[in-house]
Amino acid sequence: MGTSPFGGPTLNALSKQTLAVYTAPPRPKGRGHHVQKSCIHDTADSLSLPVFTPVNLKNIDTQQHLESLKPDVIIVVAYGCILPQAVLDIPTYGCINIHGSLLPRWRGAAPIQRAIQYGDQDIGVTIMTMDAGLDSGPILMQSSIPLDPNATTATMMETLSYMGKDALLRVLDNIDTIVPEQQNSFLLTYAHKIQKEESILDPMESVYILQRKINAFTPWPGTQYRDLKILTSTVMAGVLGKIGQFVHSSDCPLGLQCVDGILNIHQIQMPSKKPMGAKEFVNGHPNIFKSLVYD
């Protein structure tokens, strides 16, 4: 059961043992609102696996059909659909989830984004047996790596998707001997769903906080200053202008002066335009350094 690309490596690895794939129904996407299948649906089609797309798993007929498959285990990876207790009770070995954090830190919808945003030292995946709570089930295995300060959600999503697949395979190979470990609720933190209003950059905040936001919130919802979306950047020390002003130097074609340093912008995007490099943007907007001063 999965919907996002995060579950792709796992589905490919388990394709020969998979009875069925459950994923979100096809939905309109993009400017043309063309109905598209989820990437997991496309992967399952390419593997000639049967696919089911219920709106939810509360329907009795849906539950009975799932039970008729007699699964040994249900693997859940970024599915986006709540599993009722009746579904959790179906498989012999329960429902096993790959979660993109080191639980109990960052339970919830955006664990990778929040780990990057708050500058965690380590990042990783947890293989857990699902219960009726939110990412609260007992831990079967964890795998972690140091979190690079320049890591982005896009790069970490791919890295952790393969780490999750590898850890899950080890769990399945030892499913009869692994002793589940209860989560320590005193270490609990929640990775709340990202709200679009969080994407606004305030140069009165530390440049390091802004840089982590950019790494965490790109591609969605993106980060922006006024009507400009900042896609990639690095941090520079120094003062080249007033707080909130766009600045430049020999090694910084386009920077945003912040309270404790400069956000050196490498890629930027105007509304309804394609992304462009900083030099290209400055060449087309030479007056940018005289405008958009923080007030």
Buried (B, 14 or more C-beta within 10 A) or exposed (E): BBBBBBBBBBBEBBBEEBEBBBBBEEEEEEEEEEEEBBBBBBBBEEBEBEBBBBEEBBEEEBBEEBBEEEBEBBBBBBBEBEBBEBBBEBBEBBBBBBBBBBBBBBBBBBBBBBBBBBBBEEBBBBBBBBBEEEBBBBBBBBBBBEBEEEBBBEBBBBBBBBBBBBBBBBBBEEBEEBEEEEBEEEEBBBBBEBEEEBBEBBBEEBBBBBBBBBBBBBEEBBBBBEEBBBBBBBBBEEEBBEBBBBBBEEEBBBBBBBBBBBBBBBBBBBEEEEEBBBEBBBEEBEEBBEEBBBE
